[in-house]
C-alpha cells in the first residue's frame, strides 16, 4: 500500500540525500511531499554536494536546484505516514524552526516511521526525540546525540540502523542500506518476478 511521506528539506541540504530518497520513494509508489520552511510548492532550494576526499571533514560543492512540491505552511503532519529528514547543512537552521520540531515530535510520539540521515539527526536532537534511542549520524553530530540522551552508534558510512520506527545512517554512501531498512519499517514490499 502506498504511503504518504513528508520530507523536510532546506537550503544546502545534501544533494544526494535530497534527490535520491525523493526519487526512490516515488519509484516504489509512495507519495513524497518535499517542503522547506518559508517556501512554497514550485520554489527551489539550493543543494550542496558533500564528498569525502581525505580531509578531516567533508568538502562542499554547489549541488543542483531542487524544486519543492508542497508548501510548508500548508502541510499537516497527521496527514502523513512517515517523515524523512535529509542531511547537509540544512538541519542547522531547520532545528531552529519550532514548527519543524513540532512536526518531528508528532511523528516520534505517534511512532510513525522516521528516516534520518547525516546531519538530519540535529533536528531529532533539537526536538528531544532521541532520549534512550540508538542513533547513527555523521560522526560530528555524535556529541549532540549523546547530550540529548541518545546512544550514538558508530557504523560504516554505507550502513544504517533501525531502532523501532527510527531509521538512521551516517551519510549518503548508506543510501542502499538506509532506504532498504526504511522501506521495511514502512511495510513496503518489493517482489522480484
Buried (B, 14 or more C-beta within 10 A) or exposed (E): EEBEBBBBBBBBBBBBBBBBBBEBBBEBEBBBBBBBBEBEBEBEBBBBBBEEEEEEEBEBEEBBEBEBBBBBEEBEBEEBBBBBBBBBBBBEBBBEBEEBBEBBBBBBEEEBBBBBBBBBBBBBBBBBBBEEBBBBBBEEBBEBBBEBEBBBBEBEBBBBBBBEBBBBBBBBBBBBBBBBBBBEBBEBEEEEE
